[in-house]
Amino acid sequence: MNDARSAAALAQENEELRYQLEEAQELINAIRTGAVDALAVQSADGPRIFTLQGADQGYRTLIEQMNEGALLLSEDGTVLYCNACLADLLGRALGEVMGSAFDDFVPPASKAYWARLVQHGWTGKSKGELPLQARAGALVPFSVAMNVLAFNDTPVLAVIVTDLSAQREITAIQAQVVKQNALLDRKNAELKREEAARLAGEQAAAEASRLLEGISQIAWTTNARGEATYRNRRWYDYIGQAPGQGSPASHSWRHRLHPDDAGPAQERWQESLRTGQPFEVECRLRNAAGDYRWMLGRALPSRNEEGTVIQWIGTYTDIHEHKLALERIDRGQRQLRDNNEQLTRVNVDLDNFIYTASHDLKAPISNIEGLLDALLLELPPEAVQSEPVRPILDLMLDSVNRFKRTIEQLTDVSKLQKEHGVPTQPVDLAAVIEDVRLDLEPLIQTAGAQLEVDVAAVPTVLFSEKNLRSVVFNLLSNALKYRSPARVPHVRLRARSEREFAVLEVADNGLGLDAASEQKLFGMFQRFHDHVEGSGIGLYMVKKMIENAGGRIVVRSELGVGSVFYVYFAR
């Protein structure tokens, strides 16, 4: 009996529970449709009834049609109400969400964060972002915003739930659109710059064309890639073609380059295009007659405000005659070097000849001198003093002495040829002149000459003291020897400074020379007055000594008036 009653009781209890479930389902549907305004929720203190008294049917309809989830939470986190959108977002039936604990849809990792949001929501407004667990455990990102509302005189937490998945997709799309727009803006800006550069290039080319037509050289322009954009009339005159005549290649400078110049010239042009450096080349270009003429090609880049090359402006200048002149100069220099080498060999041969001649002639002269001395010893004294023996013997002795002096002077000339870079030192000019004056004092007295010395302006000169004495001795002795018999000899020695030289002037009022003789005065063995003994080597040696030291000597003479020698000593 007890078992039967128990089965009957259980069946009755099961029926009651099924009835309650159906009633709850109908209640939920009624609330959704706005048919009722109340909800019964079982709590620890028993069932609690929540009503939507005074709720507007339009408001409920609006909530149901929202694209965002909406729910009401009790203080213990129970879902008192939610719209269909929230159930769809969570992938669940509306009955599964309504009356459940919303915390069940929050993943474990976000429960503490959700608890803080709810806590802040009960004290005021709160919002945040967190994932919620949909069916099959999928996590969907949501943003939540909550606020406290009065529901049947009981505070509830109203929550709006927004799906961030679509929003993030929209954000990604917006970012892509922004990126694409930025790319388009850059492309448009680049196109505008290119268009501005093109217009600027065309304007620059037109301005360059107008200017380049007026110059006398061949002128041309190219774009930044080196493609010809303009050639002036001089070019077409040079190649003998009109602008529209012939193929475009026949107008190109590359087509008319000399084969030997083509490679280097084009390589240099490509380097300038690559680096933006100025272009310069010397090459031969074929003209209308088929002749190659040397040209100097130059080109400079024209740049815009950003520093980008927009065109090249160049010219070709005919340097053919200049080039030929340089070749002639080069040939002349080579010939001069060959002549100098030949002269050097001749000088060496001359030195050898002078050395050999002086050495070989000394012995015969010494023999003749010895024979004359022996003859004088053998002849009786009265025979030696008799006519015409004495004059003949004197002439023979004088000839021997002159011959010996000539040999010595030839030897000195040979030494002078090699005397370059002789050490110099400051030499007291006044002291050397005084020393020479004392040596020539007998000649000065014999001639009754007047000697005037004024060298205070140049106390010293850089020269070899031995050579300086030889220079002064030759000039002063010549002034005395070649004096005019018609007047008292007057010799003036004066010194002065002139730029990088110290100048010694030796002036006399002697016989003087005509213009023809003046040009030959410093040659070897040159003599213009036979009444005075000499060899014609002295002034040649003076000139050599001065030039070897980096100086020079100049003479100004007038026949019957006198001569002035100017000696320039390098400082």
Phi, psi and omega in degrees: 000314180299320180294321179295316179296320180299318180294320180294321180295320180293320180295320178295317180296320179296321179296320180295317180296320178298321180295319179297321180296315179297321179297318179296321180294318178296322179297318180298315179298322180295320179295319181298318183275355181083012181288330178231164183237031182216156178217129178260126181236127180284131179229181180295334180265009181107179182297140176238139184253122176250126181244154177252056184297134177075005180292143182273134180299321179295324179295315180297321180296320178299316181297319182293329184268000178296149174273008179237151179284144178223138179208160175242132181247138172280177183295333180268007175090012179279140178281108180279330181201146171209153178271172183293330181297321180295317180300319179295319180298325180272355179070033183230166175285154181299325180293331178289332183271314184296128178085357179268169175277122184295337179299338179294337181270357181266126179296154184305321184294339184251003185297318180296318178296318179298319180299321179292320179298316180296318180299316179292328180295321179290337179264349181173198178284148181211147176208155180185184179229136179199159176275148173240151186267115177272186180296149182069016173079006180291138179261128181240130180286136179223154166251142181235143175225131187224154180203152181276132176232159175269123182232107182058046181062015178238132179291134175230162181256111178276128184235132172253126183245124182243129178287122181270352183300308180296321181297321179290325175297317178297319179298317179297318179295318178299319178297320178295320178296317178299318179297316180296319178296320178297320178296317178297320179298318179295319178298317179296317179297320179295319178297320178295319178296317179297320179294318178297320178295319179297315179296319178296320178297318178295320179293317179295320180295319179295318179294318179296320180299317181297320181284320186287340177292338185268359182265163185273354182262165170289128183232151183203160174223154174225165171280185184295338180271359179090012179273130186298133176242344181196144170221134183280176186297330181300325180293314181292327174295323182291318183271354176072031179227151174279159182308323182263006186268142177076179180281153178303326181295328182290343178274345186285145178293331179298324182292339186249009178289144173296139182307325181287339184257348188299310183299303181300321183294314181290326177296319179293323179294318179295323178296319178295319177298323183285322187259341184080010179278152179303148182256133176209132181204147171252123183209168179254131180241139181279132180265189184296329181278357181089005180269145176266130177237145180287134179231146172257109180264131178222145177209144178235146179279144173254128187244154175272188184296332179278359180086008179276137178291126179250337176194167176242137178240123186223167178221158168237124180249129181288114179241025186299311181295320178298318179296317178296321178297320178296322178295320177296319178298318179298317177297319179298320180293320177297319179294321179297319178297319178297318179296320179296319178297321179293318178296323178298316178297320179297318180297319178297317178296321180296317178300317179296321180294315182298317180297316181293316182296313182296322180290318184285332182277339182296321183295312178299320181295320178296323178296316179298316180298321179293321179294321178295318179296320179293322179296319179297326180286328183281325182286144175297149181304320182292331178288323180297322184273357185275162175274141358260023185294315185298309179299323180294317178298319179297318179296320179295316178296320179296320179295319178298316181295318179296320180296320179295319179295321179298318178297318178296319180293323175299320177297318178296320178299317179299321178294321181296327181300331182260359189270074175248143179070031177295132181305134179246161179205158176297123182244135179290109185293316182298322181293320179294318179298320180293321179298316179293321180300320179295322178295326183263011184302317178301320180291323178297318181292318181298319182278345184066034187279152175256127183244125181240124183237127177216088182238021183295333181293335178229087184297322183226156174229150178274105184195165173287129184298320180296316180290324178297320179295321179295320179297308182296319181298314181298313183293318182288320180292322177296321179298327180278320183290323183260044178282158178273133178289349185274352183208162180290128180298134178227116182242129182239127176246122183223146180236147179206166177257140178216100182053242185268016182234152165256127189248128174251122178256130175238107185246141177223168178247039185276212186292323182076173182225155173276174185297321182295317181291328182299323181291334184259002192302323187265013177281160181286137179063030178266123178225137184241355178225117184276347183283353180243133180291140178178168182250347181078020181250340187303305182292329176298316179292323177300312181299318180296315181299317182291315181293325178298335180264009178088014179250197177203164178228137183229146178234140172236118186224151176223127183299128179082358181244316181142184183223154174229124175257132178247116180254120182257111178264127178293140180278000000 
